[in-house]
Amino acid sequence: MVLFVRAILGAALAVMLMRIFHPNAHIIYTILLGFFLIGTAYFLKYKKKHPQKKNKP
């Protein structure tokens, strides 16, 4: 369910950003931007859930 919502929001945001900043861009670039946005969302969620442990000497 979360993947579905993120995919819809990522696609909508990707289309909006590409139409605003690069109106003549090919659809492939819009799809790649959508995948990048969804991947970034999952990466940031992973980093928040598993913070880096600092090694103290």
N, C-alpha and C positions, 0 to 999 in steps of 0.2 A: 504494500500500500504506500509506504514512504517513497519507494523508488518511483512509483507511478506519479505521485504528486511532484517529486523533484524533477522528473522528466518533463512533465507538462510545464512547470514553472521555468525550467532551464530552456526549453524550446521557445516559450513565449518571450523570455528575456533576450535570448539570442536573436530572434527575428527582429525584435524591437531595436536592439543595439545596432544590428547590421543595417537596418533600414534608416536609422537616424544618421549613423556615421559613414556608412558605405552603401548608398542606395543601389549602386550598379554591381554589387558583389555577386559572385556566383553562389548558388544554393549550397554547394559543397562546403564553402567557408562558413555558412550559417550553421550547417549540421555539425561541423567540427567545433565551432564555438559552443554549441549546445552541449556536446560531449565534454568539452573542457570545463564548462561551468558545473555540470553534474559531477565530474570527477573531482573538481576542487571542493565541492560541498562534502563529498565522502572523505576526502583526504583531511580536511579540516576537522570533521567529526572524529576521525581516527586520532588525530593529534591531540584533540581536546580530551578524549577518553584515556589515552595512554601518554601522559606527559613524560618528557625526557627526565631521566634520573641523573642528578649531578654526582659525580664521584669526587669525594673530598679526600685529599691525600693525608 
